[in-house]
Amino acid sequence: IPQTTRQSTESKAVFFEGDYALTDQLTLTLGGRYTEDKKVSRQFDNLNTGPDHPRETWDEFTPRIGARYEVNDNVMVYATYSKGYRSGGFNGRVDSQDAARQAYDPETVNNYELGFKSQLMNNRMRFNGAAFLMKYDDKQEELQLPSEGATGQKTVVVNAADATIKGIELEVLAYIAAGLSLRANIGYLDTEYDEFSYTNVGGDLVDLSGLDFRRSPDINGTLDATYEWPIGGGNAWVRGSYHFLGEHFVDVSNAPELANDDQHLIDLSINYEVNGYKFSVYGRNLTDEDGYAHGFDVSGLWAYAIPRAPRTWGLEFSYQFGDQ
């Protein structure tokens, strides 16, 4: 059943950021951004949404405050606070002209982060880490809901009242021999909708509070190795990587049929670059790991998902113009 939607968006913003050295080792960063968004719903199913064309305007100031301290020439620690903002809007895949006139709210997030960065062993090793906390207000999530209209379902953005992300990330890069480097990173992530409920068709209250974010495994990590050497006036390298993703859901409602088990992904590439030309032979997902990349639970009636690409081999060629 064809549906036509037409909307318009206008966005304006100004921003600034500056550093001030309080001492030779301590630097303070202050910044901010003021954003104003205007959106208009103009058409739904080849009908104007009304002579007034419903419109909404939102504005938000989002600050950024940070400090970094140079412990020595090789180690730096930092702390930051920043606020993020995403404007509201009008849904485009709805079931009635009235629904096309109803706007959803903006979302905001307060982000707190503590971390360190270091260059060790005569710059042969880089070791970085961070811990973060993100608190969402009115987080936007897209849902497929049942409808009494002709299509039987609608796609709408619903605001979750409160949500939290917290986690830790560690990263290390080491040059262990001539031409050979190893890189590893690991992350721990804890996500949860603190309060998330909406009213379904017929007035039923659906409560998703306590569920995990989609595509957010508790543990993820990567280990890769690269060996490179000069040859024929250019540079060649071989890279292999292993990527781990823990159990996770790929839809908002945490439908069990849209859950991924642990994922173990192995990639390999052989590359050569000379005079701006680059040639690559690659293999991705070499163990042919099954899994979902994205999924939707449609109105509680059925579910569908986009599968992860299977084992893939390929050739790639590129050329970089201009100065190298």
N, C-alpha and C positions, 0 to 999 in steps of 0.2 A: 504494500500500500504506500504509494509515494507521499512524502511529506516535504513541505517547503518552509524554510525558516530564513528570515533575513534580519540581521542585527547590525548595529554600528557601535564602534568603540572609539573613544578619544582619551588619551592619557598624556599627562604633563607631569614633569618632575624636575626638581632642582636638588643638587646634593653637594656636599663639601666634606673634606677630610683633611686633617693636618696632624703632624707629629711635633711634639715638643720635647727636647732633651732636658729632663730635670737635672740629671747628672751625666757623667761620661758613660755610665752603665745603664741608667734607667730612662726609658722613653715612654711618654704618655701619648696616646692616640685618641683624638676626638673627631667624630664625624656624625653626619646625619643626612637624611633624605626626606624631602617632603613630596608626596605623590598625590595627584588628584586624577580620578578616573570617572568618566561619564559613559554610560552605556544606555542604548535605546533599543527596545524591541519593536521592530517595524512591521513584520509580516509573519503570519503563520498559516500554512496550508492555502496559499494564494489569496488570503484575506488580510487586509490591514488589521493590526492589533487594536485599532480604534483611532478616532480622530486626534486623540491626545498623544498617541504613541508613547506608552509608558516608559519612563526613563528614571534612572537613579544616578546619583553622584556620590562618590565616596572619597574621602581624603584621609591621609595618615602621615604622621611624622615618625620616622623610624631611626632611632639613634644608634650609634656604635661607640663604645668606650673600650679602650684596651691599654694594657701596659706590658712592656717587655723589659726584661732585666738580663744584661749580658754578664753571666757569671764569670766567664773568661773569653778568650778569643775563639773557643771551640764550643761553648755551651750557652744556650739562651733559654730562659723560661718566660712564659707569657700567660696572661689572663685576659679574656675578652667577654664583653656583654654586647649583644646586638639584638635588634628587634626586626622581624621580617613581616611582610604584609603582602597579601594577595587580594585583589579587588573582588567584590561580589559580581553578580551577573544575572542573566536570564537564561533559563533552560531552552534548548533548541529541539529536543526530541521528546515532546510532551504529547498529550492526548486531547487538548482543548485550547481554545483561544484564551480562556481565563488563565490556564496554567502558564501560557506563554507570556502573560502580563505580570506574573509573580516573580519577584527577584529573590535570589538567595543572598546571604550576608557575606561580607569579607571574612577572611581568616587572618589571624596574627599569631606570631610565635616569638617567645622570648628565649634566646639562646645564650647559655653560659658555658664557657670552655676554659679549661686549664691545660697547659701542655708544655712541652720542652722540645727543642731541636738541638742536635749536636753533630759535629764533625770530629771524628776521633782517628787515632792511629795514622797521623800525618795525612788526614783527609782521605784515607782509604776506607773509612767506614762512616756511614751516616746512621744515626739512631734517633728516631723521633717518637713521641708519644703524646696522647691527648685523652682527656676525660671530658665528657660533655653532658649537658642536660638541656632539653628543649621542651618548653611548656606551650602547648597550643590552646588558643581560644577560638571557638567557632570553626574548627578544622573542616575543610570542605572534602566531601567524599561523594563519588558518583555511584549511584545505585540503579539497578533495573527493578522496577516495581510493577505489580499488577495494575491494570487499568480497566475502566469500564468503556473506554473508547474503542474505535474500530481495530486498532492494532493489538489490543489485549495486554499491552505493556507500555511502559514509558521509561525513559532514562532521565534521571533528575540528580541534581547536586543537593545534598543534604548537609547541614552544618552539625558536626559533632560538637557538643558544648565544650568539652575539655579532653585533651589527650596529652600523653607524656612519652618522650623518647629520652633514654639515657644510655650511655655506653662508654667504652674504652677502646682506643685504637693504638696499636704499636706497629712500628715499621723499622726495618733495618735493611741497609744496602751495603755490601762489602765487596771490595776488589781483593780477591784472595790470591790471585796470581796474574801474571802478564796476560791480558786479554780476557780473563775469566772473572765474571762478577756474579754474585748471588743476591737475590732480593727476596725478602719475606715480609708479610704483614698479616696481622690477625686482629679481628675486631669482635667485641662482645656488644650485643645490642638488646635492650629491653624496651619493648614498645607496648602501649596499652591505651585503649580508649577509656578514660576515667569516667566519662559520662557521655553516652551516645544513644539516643532513642528518637524514634519518629513514628508518626501515625500512618498506618497503611490504609488501603481501601477498606471501607466498612468501619473505620474508626478504631481498628485494633492497634494497640501500642506494641511496637517492636523495640526491644532493648538490646543493643549491641555492646553495652558497657562491659569492660573487662576483656574484650577480645583483642587479639594481636593485630598490628598493622599487616597489610598484605605485603608480600615480597620482602619480609624482614626477618631473616633467620637470626637466632640467638648468637650463633657462632659463624663467622666466615673468615676465610684466610686464603692467601696465595703464596706459593713458593715457585720462583722461577730462576733459571740460570741462563746466562748469555756468554758465549765464547766468540770473540772477534779477532780478526787478523788481517793485515794488509796483503793484497794480492792483485797483480795486474794493474797497478796504478790506482786501484780503488780499495774498498773495504768490504770484507765479507763477515757475516756473523750467523751463528746458529742459536736459536732461542727455544727453550722448552719451558712450559709452565704447568703447574698443578693448582687448581682452584677448588676450594671446598665451600659448599653452602650447606648449612644445617637445615633441619626440617623447617618448613614454612608453608603458609597459605598464600594463594595467589588471588584471592578475592576478599572483599571487605567483610563479608559475613562469616568467614572462616568455615565455609562448607567443606565437610570431610572429603568429598569427592574431588575437591580442587586443592588438595594438599600435596606437597612434594616431600618425599623422603630426603635423606641426606644426598647431596649431589657431589660427584667427584669428576671434575672436568680437566682433561689433559689436552693441551695445544702444543704444536711444534711448528717452527718455521725456519727456512734456510733463505738467507738474504744476501744480496750483493749490490753495492752502490758505487758508481763511478761517474764523474763529470755530470752530476745532476740526474743521471738515470738510476732507477732502482728496480731490481727484479726480486721477486719473492715467490717461493713455493711454500704453501702452508697446509697444515692439517688441523682441523678444529674438532673438539669433542671426539677425540680418537677412540675412547672407550664406548662410544655410541650410547651415552647416558640418556635415559628417558627422563622427562620432566615437563612441567608446564611453565611457560614464560609469563602468561597472563590469563586470567579467567573471570567469568561472570556467572553468578547464580541468577537466573532469569525468573523473577517473580515467584521463586519457590517451586516453579514447574519443572525446570530442567536447568542444566548447567552446560556451559561450553568453555573451551579453553584453547589458547594458542600453544602448540607444543614447542619444546626446545628444538632447535635445528639438530638433525642427526649428524653422524660422522660426515665431515665435509672436507674435500680436498680442493685446492685451487691454485691458480697462478695469478700473479698480480704484477703489473708494470706501471711505473709512474715516472714523470720527468718534472723536475723543479726548474722553473724559469728564473732568470735573474741571477743575482749574486748568491754564491753558495756560502 
